[in-house]
């Protein structure tokens, strides 16, 4: 008789445990379906040390970060991104926020700052393009006004040969450069290394091949009080083209800042 009661009691305990697990599982599925901070917080109050507690805590943190990141993006100001970084120094959107803060710093820099493509240490992101790319980008610097080279002195009529060799005029060269544009864009600024900028370009080029087709980016190091900043930039764009690229990238939650030519 005593043995039967013990077995019955054990069975009841097992059934209660199964019932409790089943109820917690059911509540967890409902919470996941709702997928809101309120639903997860209610679940945590009910099951502070349950089977799904760790998952619920992680998801609450993610949802709050996503909410605050959306607010920062909607504001799209330096202060908003700085505030976000203080709240989430190691989060999902931390690196993106840092890039945007550094982009704002560039946009607010004096116009006398080193122009895109003018640094001797500029590294083409596409090494296969060689010095040609670096020269083309430097010639189309969006930070410096375009100036036509002085025309060579005319030769005396008596010395002009009957066989004339066509030479590109300074005016034609300036017109050609102007057609390519004197604006630029910055797609990121990195404190770690030039490799980080290269990886960023590789990612963007893979994700948006049509939008970035034909562009020749450079990694431009800029030394400052806090160290060297590696800026991922593209020069030689018209204002319309630069703004169109940034508009499209921002719509896809990607950092992009239009860099206007300097005014002297």
N, C-alpha and C positions, 0 to 999 in steps of 0.2 A: 504493500500500500504506500509506504513511504517512498519507495523507488518510483512508483507511478506518479506521485505528486512532484517529485524532483524532475522527472522527464517532462511532465506537463508544464512546469514552471520554465524550464529551459526552452521549450518550444515557444512559449509566450514571448520570452525575451527575444528570441530569434525573429519571430514574426513582427514584433515592435521595431526591431532594428531594420528589418527589410522595409517595413512601412515608412519609417523615418527617412531611409535612403531614397525610397521611391518618391516621397513628398519633396525632398530637397532637389532631386533630379528634375521633377516636374516644375518646381519654382525656378530652377536655373534656366530651363528651356524657355520659360515665359519671360524671364529677365533678358535673356539674349535676344529674344524676338523683339522686345520693346527697345533695347539698345539705347537707353538714355541714362544720364548720370543719376537721375532720381530712382530709376528702377534698380540700378546696381547698388546704390546706397541703401535702399530698402532691403535688398537681399543681404547685404553685409550686416545690417542690424539684426536680421532674423537668424543669420548663420555666420556669426563672427569668427568661428573656427571650423568651418565645414570643409567639405571636399573641394568646393569650387571657390573658396574664399580668395585664394591667391589670384586666380584668374579674374575675379570680379574687381579686386583692387587694381590690378594692372589695367583693366579696361576703363575704369573710372579715370585713372590718370591720363590715359590716351585721349579720352573724350574731352577732358578739360583742356588739354594741350591743343587739340584740334579746334576747340571753340576759341581759345585765346589767339591761336595763329590766324584764324579767319578774321578776328577783330583787327589784328595788326595789319593784315593784308588789305582790309577794307580802308583802314586809315592811311596806309602806305606812306608813313612819315618816318623820319629817322628816330624820333622819340618813341614811336610805337614799337619799332623793332628792338630798340634798346631795352624797353620795358619787358618785352617778351623774353629777351635773353637773360635778364635778371631772374625771371620766374622759372625759366627752363634752360639752365646752362648745359644740360646734357640730355636733350630730347630728340624726337624725330625730326623736328624742323629747325634745330639749332644751327646747323651748318648753313642752311638757306638764309636764316635770319642774319647770320654774320656776313654773308656775301652782300646782302642788301644794305646793311649798315655801312660796309666799306664802299659800296657803290655810291651811297649818299655822300660819303666823305669826299669822294672824287668829284662828284657833281658840284659840291660847295667849295672846292679848292679854287684859289685865284687863277685867273685866266693865263697868268704867266707861267703856270706849271709846265713841266716838260711835256711836249706834244707826243701824241701817239706815234710810234714808229721812230722817234728821234733818239731814243736811248741807244748807245752803242752796243749795249748788252742785249738788245731785243732778240728773242729767239723765235723764229717762225714755228708755229705749231705743226705745220706740215713740212718736215725737213726735206722732203723730196723736191719742194719748190725752190730750195736753195736761196742764194743771195738775190735772185730775181724778185721773189716775193717781198723780202725785206726792203729792197730798193723801191718797189712799187708802193708799198705801204708808207714808207718814209716820204715819198714824193707827194702822196695824197694825204698828208697829215691834217687831221681835222682841227688841230689846235692852232695852227699857224696860217696866216693869210697867204694866199698864193701870189707870188710876184714873178712877173715875166723877167727872164734874164735879159741884160742889156744887149741890144742888137750890135753885131760886130760892125766896125767902121767900113763904110763903102769903099770899094777899091776904085782907083782912078779909072776913067773910061778907057784910057790908052792901054791899061794892063788887063782889061777884061778879055778872057779867051773866047774864041768863037764857040768852043765846046763848053757848055755850062753844066755844072753838076748840081743837081737839086739838093738843097739843104733845108732841114726843118727849121722854120722860123720860130723865134721865141714866142710870138703871138699864138702860133698854131699849137705849140707845146702847152702854153697856159690854157688855151681853150680846151685841149684834150683832157688836161688834168681837171679843169673845172667841170667838164662833162661827167667825170667819174664821181665828183662830189668832194666836198671838204669836211663833211661830217663823219662821225664815227659812233661806235657803240661799245659799251663795256659790259661783258657778260659775267664778270666775277672778279674778285680781288682776294688773294689768298696769302696768308702769313706763313704757311708751312713750307711750300717750295713751288718751283715752276712746274713740277710734275703734277701737282694738284690742279693747276690751271689747264695743263694738257689733257688730263683725265676729264675735266669738266667739258672741254671742247669736244672730245671724243664722244662723250655721252650726248651732248646737244646735237652734234652732227648726225649721230645714229637715230635720235628721236625725231629730228626735224630736217631731214635731208633736202627737201624741196625749198623750205624757207631759207636755209643757210647755203644753198647751192652757189658755188662760185666764189664764196668769201674766202679771204686769206687772212686768218687771225695771227696775232703775235702775242707773246708773253712779255710784258714790259715791266722789268723790275724798277721799283721806286723806293729809294732809301729814305727813311724817316726817323724820328726820335725813338719810335717803338720798334724799329727794325725794318727789314725789307718787305715790301708788299709786292706781290706778283700779280699784275693786272692782265686779265684776258680781254683783249681788245680787237676790234676790226675797224680799219680806217678806209678812206676813199669812197664814202657813200654820199649820196645826195640826202638832203634833210628828209625828203619824203620817204626814201627807202629806209633810212635809219629808224624813223618813227614807226614805219609799218612793221619792221622786224620786231622792235620792242613791244609794240602793241600786241602782236601775235603771241610773243613769248610770255608777256605778262598775263594774257588771257589763259595761258596754260600753266600759270603759277611759277614761271621761270623768271629769274632776275635779269633785268636788262635796263641800262641807262644810256640815253642818247648823249653823246659828247659833242657839243657845238664847237665850231672853230673859234679861236681866241680873237679878241678885238683889241687892236693896238691903237 
